[in-house]
Amino acid sequence: MSHVSHSHTLATGGRALRLVSTLSCALLIASCASTPGGSGNTGDATLENTAVTGRSSAFPAGPSDSAAGAVAGPGAGAAGGSMSMGSSMPSSSMSQSGMERMLAAWPAKQRESAMMLVAKYGAPNVAGDQVMIWYNKGPYLKIELARNEVMHNFPAPHPDYLTATVKYKVPTDKLDELGQYDGSVWFHRTRGELSAQCDKEEANNLALNLSHDIATGRRTVADARAFYAKTAMAMMAGDKSSPYLTGIMFQPNANSADMDMAHKM
């Protein structure tokens, strides 16, 4: 795990230090909120637990595919899907100060995203030097924040590093259209999971909502791409009022998994 000294952090203009300090406050609040009565230890001990369970009240365990068995989407790694997690661990076994040191080495935009996600959803279920993961928050099955990014040119050049996944069933006859619509959207048919990757939660909501429109026949690929570009540009200009940005507009399907059929020999 890469660490940076306080002197190096300050040399970068103090931005990293300010972000990490704010993240520290958010982690402290999340830990305190999960303690009965909102009191008790709120220091490093709050984030520690036995290595046997890897759990704590502050950081409940996620699904069984958390650290070791996460299934990657197309171009796994920096380019998309679930990241290789390096020295990742349940965040219950990482101290608060350890998480701060880890994030100090992350790029500024990813650190800022981590700060916002912790403030909104609490501490992650899994944290490592390459990835942080939140499970079962709001409509999302999984939110994954990666340290590394991949450039994406649609609708304008930007980095992709934040992935949102929901339970969803895409009809097989719509998979080609989904692929043509956006290369940073992918579907895991066996698991029944639809994922979108961008650099903002609102943009992922937009991508997922338009994927639903395509899957249900409401929009063509061309219409969806045009609507995405128009809405994303408005968002960058400060207009985040579209319901396509503010949340998931469809009901995720808990029974979306498709185990396929055994082949007759």
Protein Blocks (a to p, Z undefined) as FASTA:
>chain_A
ZZddfklmmmnnommmmmmmmmmmmmmmmmmmmpghhiajfbfklmgccfklopafklcc
ddfklmmmcccdehiajkgcjddekjaccfklpcfklmmmmmmmpcfklmmmmmmmmmmn
opafbdcfkbccdehiajbfbdcddfbdcddfbfbdcddfbdcdddddddfklmmmmmmm
pmkbccdfknopacdddfbfklmmmmmmmmmmmmnopacfklmmmmmmmmmmmmmnopak
bfklnpcfbdcdfklpcgbjaddZZ
